[in-house]
């Protein structure tokens, strides 16, 4: 199985795993599709045949240190109120949609529209009015409608995307970065050891030493394509800004060395 993170196209049947990946990546928790299948206890073959139910999604979320809050109602107004409340707190929602045949994610609300993530959709990320969302998530049960979602709340404070509009812009301005967002976030979290105790902006640090790092690589490897290195550097910088990553001041030098090594290794891929 190819190792990919969220913000990517799903395979047939594993929408549950990709909804989980997308929700977690919004919260700054990069997880691969292989890890998602393992933690939900559903193989790729089984997901193709019978999909993934909410119990297994909840099981997977708990493995990644998140609290899964189930919501079920037959009231549209109560559902909308709860959705708006969770999204106002930057808590993404894994939604049952298409008559419970599919899983997707509600990520944020902007004015009267809702950002969604759906790895089965051509665009993956989009923005829709409530009427469209309501029609998407309602389940017709005899003469009534029902609504169901799972709120994904991390047990510890961390780094999450608070400005979905920036992610939306990346999706159509820099498709390669959008698809590799999880991979690059994972690199940055490891190199800069980002946690809640860190206090210095990773983006600020990278901006301060951008020219020094790029010039050093180009001097050491005369055949290096400066434009390519700058693009890769700027992609990592965009992710650091998107998640507002922080680094402890005491490890700044070591982190910059490791980041420079990472960029250099990319020349040989």
VEXPASE-529871 format. One record per atom (N, C-alpha, C, O): residue in one letter; x, y, z negated. Coordinates in steps of 0.001 Angstrom, whole numbers, plus 524288, in hexadecimal, padded with zeros to 5 digits. Atoms other than C-alpha are relative to their C-alpha. Layout:
BEGIN
AXYZ
...
This chain:
BEGIN
X803477FB5180000
X800008000080000
X8036C804E480000
X807108054D7FCE3
X7FD077FB357FFB7
X8054180D59803BA
X7FF1D803357FB11
X7FAB1803C47F943
X800557FCE5804BE
X80844815C27F7E2
X7FE6F8059B80164
X801B08089480352
X801BF7FAB17FF10
X8001D822257F948
X7FD0B802027FB3F
X7FAE27FF047F82A
X8029D7FD7980462
X7FA8782BDC7EFA7
X7FAB680216801CC
X7F8D9800C080606
X804F67FDA97FE98
X7EDE2833957EF9B
X80090803E880470
X804D5804AF80683
X800407FC537FBA3
X7E9CD83DA67F9DD
X801C47FD528050A
X804A87FF9180828
X7FEC58030E7FB5C
X7EB018331880444
X7FB247FD0C801AE
X7F7447FCD87FED7
X80463803167FE13
X7E1FF82AC380C86
X7FFED7FA9D7FD72
X803FA7F8127FCF1
X800A48052280263
X7DCBE81E9380606
X7FFE47FBB68041A
X7FF2A7FCB8808C0
X801258047C7FCBB
X7DC3B810F380B92
X7FA427FEAE7FF44
X7F7BE800AC7FBAF
X805878015F80061
X7CEEC80AFB80DBF
X7FEF17FD537FAC2
X801887F9837F962
X801C18029A804C4
X7C84D807B9800DC
X80267801E47FAF4
X8002A801087F6C9
X7FD9A7FE83804FC
X7D1A580DB07F70F
X7FF41805CC7FEC0
X802DB8086F7FCF7
X801467FA9180155
X7CAE081AD67F575
X8005A800E97FA20
X801A2805387F86A
X7FFAF7FF72805AE
X7CA69818457E6CC
X80583801397FE34
X80659804A27FAEB
X7FA8A7FF0D80166
X7D9278179C7E5CC
X801CC8056B801C4
X804A4808157FEF1
X7FE457FAE87FE15
X7DB07823BB7EE20
X7FD308047F7FD46
X7FF6C808B87FCBA
X8028F7FC0680336
X7D0E282B697E680
X802FF8009C7FADE
X803C0804F67F8F7
X7FCDB7FFE4804C3
X7D8B4827C87DA6B
X80527802D9800FD
X806B78062B7FDE2
X7FB0E7FD707FEAB
X7E57A82BE57E116
X7FF4C805DE80093
X80266808EF7FE8C
X800E87FA717FF02
X7DFBF838DC7E571
X7FED3802FD7FAFF
X800D6807487FA30
X801447FD75804F3
X7DA0A83C207D820
X804DE800A17FC96
X805BE804BF7FA44
X7FB467FFCC80336
X7E6C3838D27D13C
X803FE803D380233
X806A18068C7FF3E
X7FC387FC617FDA6
X7EEFE8407D7DAF4
X7FE6A805AA7FF12
X801CA8090C7FE8A
X801CF7FAC78016E
X7E69484C727D865
X801DD801767FA88
X802DF806067F966
X7FE687FF3180576
X7EA7B84ACA7CA1A
X805E97FFA37FF45
X807D57FFB07FADD
X7FA4D8004280062
X7F8F7849CF7CD52
X802077FAAE7FE7E
X8064B7FA397FC52
X7FE648055D80134
X7F98D83B087CBBF
X8007C7FD0480525
X7FC9F7FAEA80716
X7FF4D802B67FAF9
X7FF77835217D827
X800047FA157FF54
X8031F7F7F27FC58
X800A2805AC80059
X7FB63826F47D9E7
X7FFAC7FDD180587
X7FD4180038808EB
X80031802567FACF
X7FD4381DEE7E595
X7FB2F7FC8B80088
X7F8D27FAF77FCA8
X8048B803647FF21
X7F27F815EE7EBE0
X800EE7FA867FDD3
X7FD437F7F87FC0C
X7FECD805238023B
X7F981809807E79A
X7FEFE7FFFD7FA21
X7FCAF7FC4F7F812
X800E77FF948059F
X7F94E80DFE7D96D
X7FA29800497FECF
X7F8537FDFF7FB00
X8059F7FF6C800D6
X7EAF4811AA7DAAB
X7FD2F7FAC780074
X7F9A47F9A97FD67
X8026F805257FF62
X7E7418041A7DF84
X8014B7FC7A7FB5E
X7FDF37F9957F97A
X7FE668033880472
X7EF007FDA17D4A1
X7FCFC801887FB14
X7FAF17FE287F853
X802687FE2A804DA
X7E94E806107C9C2
X7FA087FF948000D
X7F7A37FF187FBE9
X805AA800C87FFCA
X7DB42805097CE98
X7FEA17FA3A80023
X7FA167F8C47FF86
X800E9805A47FFE9
X7DCF27F6527CFA1
X7FD467FE1F804EB
X7FAE07F9F4804EC
X802838015C7FB12
X7D80E7F6237DDB1
X8041E7FFCB8044D
X806A1803BE80568
X7FC358007A7FBC2
X7E0AF7F0FC7E8A5
X7FDF9802CC804DA
X7F953803F580543
X801907FD777FB2E
X7E0A27F7627F5FD
X7FC187FC9E802FB
X7F8827FEA980573
X8039A803937FD52
X7D9CB7EB4C7FB6E
X7FA948002F7FD83
X7F69C8007780035
X805077FFE7802B9
X7CF477EB6A7F104
X7FD298052E800D6
X7F8638054980163
X8027E7FAE97FF34
X7CCE87F9F97F2BE
X7FDAC8005F80576
X7F9B1802F380641
X80203800087FAA7
X7CB097F7BF8014B
X7FAD47FD1180053
X7F7567FE848034D
X804B3803497FFD3
X7C0BC7ED687FEB3
X7FB90802427FCBD
X7F71C802937FE88
X804397FE758039A
X7B9547F2CA7F2FF
X800B8805547FD75
X7FD9A806D77FA1F
X7FF377FACE8023A
X7BEE08002C7EFBF
X801D27FFE47FA58
X803CC7FBEC7F87B
X7FE537FF7F80570
X7C1B5804EC7E1EF
X7FB9F802907FCE3
X7F9AE806B27FE64
X804477FDAF8030D
X7B77A8075F7D76C
X8021E803CF7FBEF
X806D8804347FB22
X7FE757FBEC803B0
X7B79C812067CD24
X8030E7FDD77FB5E
X80675800807F942
X7FD468026980474
X7BC34808AB7C277
X805D27FF8A80121
X80912800907FDBC
X7FA7E800997FEA0
X7C8D3806117C9C0
X802B78053F800B4
X8075C805BF7FF8F
X7FDBA7FAC87FF90
X7CAF3814727CCC5
X80139802287FA94
X805608046F7F9BC
X7FF207FE4D80569
X7C973817967BE4D
X804BB7FD2E7FDB3
X807F17FF8E7FB06
X7FB8780318801DC
X7D30C80CA67BB31
X805178024F8020C
X808E2802D37FF22
X7FB4E7FDBD7FDB4
X7DCEA8129B7C489
X8015B805407FDA9
X805EB8064C7FC8E
X7FF0B7FAD180235
X7DB5B820597BF36
X8025B7FFB17FA8E
X805DA802B57F937
X7FDF38009F80552
X7DDD881BC97B155
X805BA7FE6380014
X808B67FFDD7FC9C
X7FA87801AD7FF87
X7EA93815807B5CB
X803A2804938011E
X8084D804567FFFE
X7FCDE7FB647FEC8
X7EF2C822D87BA57
X7FF07804617FC11
X7FF82809017FD4C
X800797FC6D8046C
X7EC58829367AD3C
X7FBE28043F800DB
X7FCA5808C87FF73
X804527FC557FF38
X7DF9682F8B7B12F
X7FB067FDD87FD85
X7FA297F91E7FD55
X80515801758020C
X7D25A82F767AACF
X7FC008004880468
X7FBB1804368072A
X803FD800327FBF6
X7C75382B6A7B3E9
X7FAA5800F77FD85
X7F8E27FDE57FA44
X805107FE928023A
X7BA5D832077B0BA
X7FBC87FEF880416
X7FB73801BA80802
X8041A801537FC4B
X7AED482BB07B795
X7FB42803847FF46
X7F9BB804C97FAE5
X804CA7FCE48001E
X7A303833DA7BB24
X7FC0C7FD91803B6
X7FD4B7FC4A8082D
X804328020A7FCB5
X7961882EC27C03E
X7FAF1802D77FE9F
X7F9B4803887FA07
X804C97FD0B800EF
X78959836307C1E8
X7FC627FF7F804AD
X7FE147FE5480906
X803BD7FFBE7FBAF
X77CFF836D87C9EE
X7FE45805A5800D8
X7FA80806AB803A6
X801527FA787FF88
X77CBA845A87C8CB
X80429802D980332
X808C0802DC801C5
X7FC4C7FD137FCC9
X782FB84DD07D37C
X8022F804A97FD04
X806DD805BC7FD48
X7FE447FB51802D6
X78393859EA7CADA
X803E27FEA57FBB3
X807C1801677FAF9
X7FC59801B180418
X78A188529A7BF92
X805307FE4580260
X8095D7FF4E8003A
X7FB41801CF7FD5C
X793B284C6E7C908
X8034E80498801C2
X80808804AD800E3
X7FD257FB657FE26
X79766859707CF1B
X8025D802FC7FB6E
X806CE804CC7FBBE
X7FE0B7FD368049A
X798CD85FB67C1BD
X804D57FD487FDCA
X808A97FFDA7FC6E
X7FB8A802E980211
X7A1EC854EB7BD1A
X804B080044803AD
X80923800D4801F2
X7FBCC7FF957FC25
X7A9C8855337C9B0
X802AA8054E7FFA4
X807778059E7FF90
X7FDD37FAB78005A
X7AB8D863F17C8C3
X8032D800B07FB00
X80744803377FB03
X7FD487FF8580502
X7AF8B862DB7BA87
X805467FD4180023
X809337FF7C7FE7A
X7FB0A802E17FFAC
X7B9EC858757BCF0
X803D6802C2803A4
X80869803668024D
X7FC847FD8D7FC32
X7BF6E85F467C8EA
X8021E805327FE01
X8067B806B07FF5D
X7FE2B7FB0F8023A
X7C05F86C2F7C180
X804927FF1E7FC42
X8078E802B67FB20
X7FBBE801678038F
X7C9B2865137B84D
X804657FD1F802D1
X807C37FAC580052
X7FC13802A57FCC7
X7D1F985FBC7C394
X800137FA197FF1D
X804357F7A47FF37
X80089805A38009B
X7CCEA851F87C137
X7FD987FDD180502
X7F8FD7FEBF8060C
X80220802217FB16
X7CB6B84AC27CE46
X7FC1F7FB967FEFB
X7FC347F9127FAE2
X80427803DA8008F
X7C000841A47D089
X8003E7FC048046D
X800687FD7280903
X80078804287FC21
X7BFCB834887D76B
X7FA2E7FF03800B8
X7F7817FD647FD11
X805A48001F7FF0E
X7B26B834637DDB6
X7FE617FB2A80315
X801037F98A806C3
X80270804187FCE1
X7A9F2829367E24E
X7FCBB802AA8042F
X7F975805F8802F5
X802C77FD5A7FBC9
X7A4BE82D1E7EFA3
X7FE677FC238044C
X7FFA77F78080409
X801FF803567FBC7
X79E64827E67FC12
X7FD077FB577FDC1
X7FDFC7F6D97FF30
X80322804118028F
X794AA820577F3BA
X8035C7FC007FD12
X802537F74E7FD2B
X7FC6B8032680334
X79FA081B307EB03
X8034E7FC3980333
X8057C7F8828010E
X7FCB1803487FCB2
X7A6A1815097F69B
X8057680242800A4
X808BC7FFF38034D
X7FB0E7FD567FF1C
X7B20A81E6B7F5BC
X801828032C7FB32
X7FE29804F17F83C
X7FDF37FCBD80436
X7BAC88258B7EBFD
X80312804848025A
X80609803CE80612
X7FD097FB667FE67
X7C0158334E7EDBD
X800F0803527FB1F
X7FFEA801937F6C2
X7FE9A7FCAF80477
X7C45983EB07E520
X7FDF88058E800C5
X7FE81807CB804FE
X801067FA6B80037
X7BEFC84C027E19D
X8047E8026F7FCF2
X805A9800D07F892
X7FB287FE018023B
X7CAD7854617DEB2
X7FF7E8054C7FD5C
X8021C806577F977
X8005B7FABA8021A
X7C69B8624E7DC11
X7FB45802BC8025F
X7F8E3800CE80614
X804477FCD87FDEF
X7BC4B86CB67DE50
X801FD8057480124
X804C4807CA7FDFC
X7FE8F7FAB77FE78
X7BE46879777E58D
X7FB0F802DA801A8
X7F8AE80191805A2
X804E57FD367FF08
X7B2EE882FA7E51A
X7FB817FC1080014
X7FA6C7F9977FC19
X80468803A97FFA9
X7A76B87AC47E9F2
X801697FAF9802EB
X7FDF77F7F38045E
X7FE4E804A17FD2D
X7AF848703F7F086
X8036A7FC817FC92
X805A57FE3B7F8AD
X7FD1B803E5802F5
X7B62A863E37EBB2
X804527FD9B80364
X803667FBF6807D0
X7FBBD802C37FD5F
X7C37785E977EF83
X7FF6D7FA2C7FEF7
X7FE8D7F8877FA88
X80036805AB8008D
X7C32D850037F207
X804B67FD7D8029B
X8072B7FFC78060C
X7FBE4803347FDA4
X7CD34845897F548
X7FDA77FABB80160
X7FB6D7F8177FE08
X80226804F17FE27
X7C934839D07FD68
X803DA7FD9D803DA
X804667FF7D8083F
X7FBEF8025D7FCC6
X7D3C7830F1802D4
X7FDE27FD07804B0
X800E67FB10807E0
X8025C802627FB5E
X7CA1E82B3C80C98
X7FE6B80425803F7
X7FCE6802E180859
X801787FBBC7FC8C
X7C76C8389B81279
X804AE801C18033C
X80922801918016D
X7FBCA7FE5B7FC80
X7CF4983DAD81DEF
X80341804647FDAC
X807FC8049E7FE82
X7FD447FB8680242
X7D2C084A0F81669
X802437FEE97FA93
X805A7801CC7F8C3
X7FE7D801848055D
X7D4BA843698090F
X7FE2D804037FBF3
X7FBF6802897F7F2
X801AC7FBF0803A2
X7D21F8507B80259
X7FC48803B6802C9
X7FCFF804EB80762
X803C57FC767FD9F
X7C69E8598D804A9
X7FD33803427FBF9
X7FE34802D07F74B
X802D77FC558034E
X7BD78863BF7FF28
X7FA5080007801C5
X7F93A8010B80658
X80584800867FE89
X7AE98862247FECF
X7FC6E802937FBF9
X7FDC58030C7F761
X803FD7FDE080380
X7A26E8687E7F927
X7FD847FB9B7FCCD
X7FDEC7F7047FE2B
X80263803D880379
X79AFA861C27EE2F
X7FC107FC8D802D5
X7FBE07F7DB801D1
X803E6803297FD40
X7900C85D487F73A
X8027E7FB5E802CF
X800567F712802D9
X7FD35804397FD55
X799E1855577FF0C
X802227FC127FC18
X801DE7F7587FCF1
X7FDE0803708040B
X7A04484FFE7F2C8
X7FBA27FCB67FD9A
X7FC3E7F7FF7FCDE
X80460802BD80278
X7932D84C727ECB6
X7FDEB7FBA880387
X7FCAD7F762801B4
X801D6803ED7FC42
X78EE7845507F8FF
X803D77FB788006E
X8024E7F70A8017F
X7FBCA803DC7FF93
X79BE683E0F7F904
X800097FC4C7FB55
X800EC7F79B7FBEB
X7FF3E8031C804C0
X79BB7839657EAF3
X7FB027FD817FDDA
X7FB507FA2A7FA68
X804C78022E80237
X78D61836457E889
X7FF297FA63801D8
X800447F90380651
X801278057B7FEDC
X78968828057E7F4
X7FA167FF427FFC8
X7F794800517FBD1
X805A3800A57FFBC
X77BBB824D27EC4B
X7FE627FAE57FD6B
X7FFD07F6AC7FF39
X801CE80486802FB
X7755481B997E284
X7FA0E7FFFE7FFF3
X7F79C802C27FCDF
X805AA8001C7FF37
X76772818607E6A8
X7FE19805838015C
X7FF6C8078F80581
X8021B7FACC7FED0
X7605E8257C7E5C7
X80304804567FD3D
X80136808C97FCFE
X7FD147FC3680316
X76AD982C527DDE0
X805A180036801EF
X807547FCEA804FF
X7FA757FF7F7FEC0
X778EA831057DF32
X803297FFA57FAF5
X8016E801517F6CB
X7FC72800508046F
X7844782E267D636
X805578020D801A0
X806BF8020180639
X7FADC7FDC47FEFD
X791B58343E7D4F0
X803EB7FD947FC31
X802AB7FC8D7F7A9
X7FC0A8027880351
X79E5A82E757CFBF
X805628022380164
X806B7802C1805F8
X7FA827FE9D7FF1C
X7AC47833187CDFA
X8033B7FEA07FB2E
X801237FD8D7F6FC
X7FC4A801068043D
X7B858830C27C5A3
X8039C804BA7FF89
X8068C805E480329
X7FC777FB9C800FA
X7BF4A83C8E7BFD3
X805477FDD87FE3B
X805847FA457FB05
X7FAB5801F980119
X7CE1083A9F7BF11
X802E48040F7FCB8
X8048E8081E7FEAF
X7FD9C7FC4D803A2
X7D3E6841327B323
X805157FDC47FDCC
X804FB7F9CA7FB18
X7FB04801F48021B
X7E26583F827AFF2
X800258006C7FA10
X7FE2C8042F7F7D0
X7FFB47FFF5805B0
X7E53283C127A1CE
X80419803D37FE00
X803DE805827F980
X7FBEE7FC4B8017A
X7F11D844F87A1A6
X8000F8047D803E4
X7FEDD803C88087F
X7FFA27FB847FC7D
X7F2EF852857A72D
X8048B7FF2F803C6
X808967FD0580253
X7FBEC800B87FC19
X7FADC852B57B39F
X7FF8E8041A80439
X7FE068088C80336
X8000E7FC617FB9B
X7FBB6858E77C0FC
X7FBBE7FE6A803CE
X7FB937F9F58059A
X8043B801267FC5B
X7EFD1859CF7C9A3
X7FF7E8046D803EC
X80199808AE80325
X800EE7FBFB7FC09
X7EB95861347D5B7
X7FB47803387FE4E
X7F6EA801367FE10
X8044F7FC9B801A5
X7E36986CB17D13D
X7FDD38032380499
X7F960804F48046C
X801AF7FCFE7FB76
X7E2B2873787DE7D
X7FF677FC54804AC
X803217FB6A80791
X800E8803B57FBBD
X7DC75869FE7E821
X8005D8029780553
X801457FFF780940
X7FF9A7FD4F7FAFF
X7DC858746B7F29C
X8057A7FF8480242
X8061C7FF2780703
X7FA9C800A57FE2C
X7EB62873477F34F
X800D67FA928024E
X803657F9FE80656
X7FFA2805507FDEB
X7EA6A864927F522
X7FD2C7FF9B80531
X7FF037FD03808CD
X8031A7FFF57FB30
X7E003866CB7FF82
X8031F8026D80476
X8030A80076808DA
X7FCBB7FD777FC0C
X7E92887007806CB
X804637FC60801CA
X8058B7FC0080671
X7FBC8803977FEA6
X7F42A8662D80636
X7FE097FBB8803A6
X800DD7FA128072C
X8021F8045E7FCFA
X7EB4D85BBA80C15
X7FFC580129805D9
X800537FD9B8090A
X800437FED77FA65
X7E9FE862FF818F7
X804AC8032D80202
X8057380396806BD
X7FB617FD217FE49
X7F65F86B4581928
X804EE7FC9A7FFF6
X8088A7FD7A80304
X7FB638034F80094
X80005860B681512
X7FE2E7FA717FEC0
X7FE837F8B27FA48
X8024F8052F800BE
X7F9FE8534081707
X803DC7FC1D7FDAA
X802687F8E27FA6A
X7FC078039D80206
X806B984C1381453
X800A6800A87FA1B
X801167FCCB7F748
X7FF867FF078059D
X807E985286806F7
X7FB307FE037FD20
X7FBA47FBC27F8E7
X804DB801D78026C
X7F9AB84F85803EC
X8002C7FA1A7FF26
X7FEC57F8347FAF6
X7FFD2805B18005B
X7FBBD8410B806B0
X8044B7FE0C7FC51
X803E27F9BD7FA38
X7FBA6801B180359
X80875840807FEDB
X80014802E27FACA
X803FF802CA7F801
X8005D7FCF6804D8
X803E4848F37F382
X8014D7FCB07FB37
X8045A7FE557F7E1
X7FF19803608047D
X803CC83D9A7E9E3
X805A17FE437FF88
X807CE7FE1A7FB3F
X7FA86801B07FFF6
X81142838E17EDD9
X80393804607FE23
X8071C8037F7FB00
X7FCA57FB918017C
X8173E8466F7EC77
X7FF0D801997FA55
X802B9803037F791
X8011C7FED98057E
X8105A848F87DF97
X802D27FC1C7FC7F
X805127FD9D7F885
X7FD5E8040580311
X815B283C1C7DA73
X805E08011D7FF98
X8082C800867FB69
X7FA6D7FE9E80000
X82391840377DE65
X8010F804797FC34
X804B68043A7F915
X7FF297FB6980353
X8224684D547D78F
X7FF387FEC47FA3E
X8022C800A07F6EF
X800FA801698057E
X81C90847927CB19
X804957FCF17FDB7
X805F77FD9C7F929
X7FB9180320801D7
X827E583E0D7CA2C
X804EC8034D7FF6D
X807AE802E67FB82
X7FB2D7FCF380006
X832BC847A77CD74
X7FFE8804447FBD5
X803BD805067F907
X8004C7FB8C8039F
X82DFA853277C545
X7FDA87FE8B7FAB4
X7FD0B801DF7F74A
X801EA8020280502
X8286984AAF7BA52
X7FBAF8037D7FDCC
X7FBBF804ED7F936
X804337FC5E80175
X81C368531B7B9FB
X7FC767FDA47FBD0
X7FA787F9507FC78
X803CC8018A803F9
X8141E851F87ADA0
X7FDE9804E27FD60
X7FF738093E7FEB1
X802AB7FB908026F
X80BD785A877A4D6
X803B3803677FCBD
X80255807CD7FB5A
X7FC567FCF180324
X817DF85EFD79D34
X8037D803798034C
X806088070380145
X7FCB17FCEB7FC7D
X81ECC864867A932
X7FDFF805A080047
X7F95A806A47FF8F
X801817FA8180070
X81EE6873487AA17
X801FA8038180464
X801388083F8042E
X7FDCF7FCC97FBD1
X8258F877CE7B698
X7FDD37FE3280538
X7FDB27F98480650
X80280801447FB0C
X81F2E878697C3FB
X803BF7FD4D803CD
X807EC7FF5B80504
X7FCDD802CD7FC22
X8248586E477CD81
X800338032080512
X8044F803768078B
X800297FCEC7FB2F
X8202E876C07D8F1
X803B4804AF7FFAD
X8066E805E380373
X7FC7D7FB87800BF
X8277F8827B7D376
X805B07FE3D80054
X808EF800DB802BB
X7FAB08021A7FFEE
X833A987A3B7D177
X801AD7FEA38058F
X806027FFF280730
X7FEB8801757FA9F
X83334874CD7DF4B
X800BE804D580367
X80449804FE806A6
X7FF747FB2D7FCF9
X83138882567E504
X80530802B87FEE7
X80799804EB8026F
X7FB207FD7180182
X83CFB887737DD7E
X804B87FD8F802BF
X8086B8004B80426
X7FB6E802C47FDED
X8461C87D1C7E311
X7FF1C7FDCB80574
X802197FA7C80740
X80153802127FAD7
X83FDB87AA07F048
X8048480092803E2
X806337FCB780635
X7FBE07FF197FC26
X84A6D880CD7F8B6
X805077FD397FE7D
X807C77FB31801DF
X7FB41802A6801D0
X8556E87B447F062
X7FFD07FA3380149
X803A67F7FF8032D
X8009B805987FF08
X8503686D667F1A1
X800367FECC805D8
X802FC7FB3C80780
X80032801047FA59
X84D5386E1E80034
X805468011E8028B
X8070A7FE19805D8
X7FAD27FEC37FDDC
X85A50874C580365
X803F17FBC47FE9E
X807297FA49801DD
X7FC618040F801B4
X861A286A847FB78
X7FF677FAFE80325
X803497F89F804B4
X800F5804C07FCF3
X85B4885F2580299
X801EC800AE80596
X804497FD1D807C8
X7FE727FF097FA95
X85DC58655A80FEE
X805EF800608008E
X8080E7FEE48049B
X7FA467FFD57FFCB
X86C1C867D380CBD
X802557FA8B7FF7C
X806287F93980216
X7FDFC80543800F4
X86E1D859FD807E7
X7FEEF7FC618049B
X8022D7F916805EF
X8017A803477FB85
X86706853B581368
X7FF14803A4804AC
X7FACF805BC80560
X8002F7FC377FBBB
X869FF85BD381F7F
X7FBBC7FEC3803FC
X7F9D68023B806BA
X803F8801A07FC30
X86048853FC82794
X7FA71800A97FDEB
X7F6AA7FF8F800AE
X805367FF7C8025A
X85507856F181E55
X7FCC480426802D5
X7FEC78084180454
X803A57FC677FD87
X8493485D9382457
X7FDD6803A57FBC0
X7FA9A8020F7F891
X8018E7FC5680419
X84755869D081C01
X7FA11800C87FFCE
X7F7C18012C7FB9B
X805AA7FF427FFC4
X8395586B8D820A8
X7FD267FB837FD59
X7F9557FC587FA8B
X802678049D80263
X835F185DB381C85
X8009C800117FA13
X7FCF87FECF7F732
X7FF067FFC8805A5
X83C3985F7C80F2B
X7FCA0804377FD74
X7FA74803667F93E
X803327FBC38021C
X8353A86C6A80D14
X7FA417FE677FF9A
X7F7997FFAD7FBCD
X8056B801C48001D
X828338664281088
X7FF1C7FC417FB79
X7FB3E7FCBA7F8A7
X80087803BB80443
X82A5685B0E80707
X8003D802C57FABA
X7FD34801997F730
X7FF8E7FCFA804D1
X82EAA864897FC76
X7FAEB802E67FEEF
X7F8EA802C07FA91
X804CD7FCF3800A8
X822B186D1B7FEAF
X7FB537FC8A7FEB6
X7F7C57FE367FBF0
X80439803A380155
X819C6861377FE0E
X8001E7FEA37FA37
X7FC0F7FE9C7F7A2
X7FF898011B8059E
X81EFD85D9E7F09F
X7FE9A804D77FCC9
X7FC1A804727F8B2
X8013C7FB1A802B3
X81DFD86BE07EC9A
X7FA18800D97FFD1
X7F805802907FBD4
X805B27FF5D7FFD5
X80FAF86C2D7F0DB
X7FD4A7FC7D7FC03
X7F9707FE0F7F99A
X8024E80398803D5
X80CAE860577E858
X80105801F67FA74
X7FD93801B47F71B
X7FEBE7FDD48052D
X813A68666A7DCAC
X7FC5E8048D7FEB1
X7FABB805237FA36
X8038A7FB99800CD
X80B37872967DE78
X7FA5F7FE217FF62
X7F778800267FC1F
X80558801FE80021
X7FEB686ADF7E0DB
X7FE947FDE97FA96
X7FA3B7FEBA7F8B3
X800F58025A80523
X80008863BA7D3D7
X80223803517FB79
X80184801EE7F6E9
X7FDB97FC9D803FD
X806F986ED57CCA5
X803837FCE47FC4F
X802F37FD2E7F78B
X7FC928036680305
X81182865607C82F
X803DD803267FCB0
X80590807647FE31
X7FC4F7FD7F80390
X81A67868D67BCC5
X804867FC497FED3
X803F17F7847FEF2
X7FB628030C80160
X8280E864647B915
X80265802507FB0E
X80212807057FA20
X7FD407FE29804AA
X82F8F8653E7AC60
X804FB802DD801B3
X807EA800EB804FA
X7FB747FCD57FE78
X83A0086FCC7AD6A
X805277FD0B7FF65
X808D67FDE88025D
X7FB17802AF8012D
X8444A866B47A7CE
X801AA7FC1E8043B
X8063E7FAAE80483
X7FE96803D87FC08
X843B485D467B34A
X7FFD68024880584
X7FFEE7FF5F80958
X800847FD877FADA
X842C7867397BE5F
X8047A7FE98803AE
X803947FD538083B
X7FB7B800FE7FCA0
X850968650C7C378
X7FFFA7FA67801F9
X800A47F97C806A6
X800138057A7FE75
X84FBD856357C37A
X7FB8A7FEF6803D5
X7FC307FC0380794
X80484800C67FC92
X84246856C97C9D0
X8011A8021C80578
X7FFAF7FFA580959
X7FEAC7FDBF7FAE6
X8473985FAE7D4B6
X803DE7FC90802F4
X803827FC05807B8
X7FC3C803987FD87
X8528B856577D750
X7FD267FB4C80247
X7FE1F7F9C3806BB
X802EE8048F7FE34
X8494084ACE7D852
X7FC6C8016080497
X7FBBD7FE418082F
X803657FE527FBB5
X840088527F7E10E
X80326800B780504
X801567FF508093E
X7FC917FF577FB73
X84B508560A7EA29
X801887FABC80246
X801C57FA1A80709
X7FEBA8054F7FE38
X84F25847B57EAD5
X7FB5C7FDA9802F4
X7FC097FB2780700
X804B8801F67FD6D
X84112844437EE4B
X7FF848023280589
X7FE877FF4480938
X800527FD947FADB
X840F384E027F994
X804357FDD2803A2
X8033B7FCEA80840
X7FBAE8020B7FCDF
X84E26848F67FE39
X7FED67FA7C801EC
X7FFD97F93380671
X80146805607FE89
X8499783AD97FE2D
X7FBED7FFD480454
X7FBD87FC358077E
X8040E7FFD27FBED
X83E1D83EC2806AF
X8025C8008A80571
X7FFD37FF4180952
X7FD677FF847FAF3
X847F8841B38117C
X801197FAB780280
X801987FA4480743
X7FE87805317FE16
X84AE88333881291
X7FB5B7FC5F800B8
X7FC0C7F7C4801EB
X8049E8034A7FF5E
X83CFB82E4A81335
X7FE927FF6E805BD
X7FAC47FCC880706
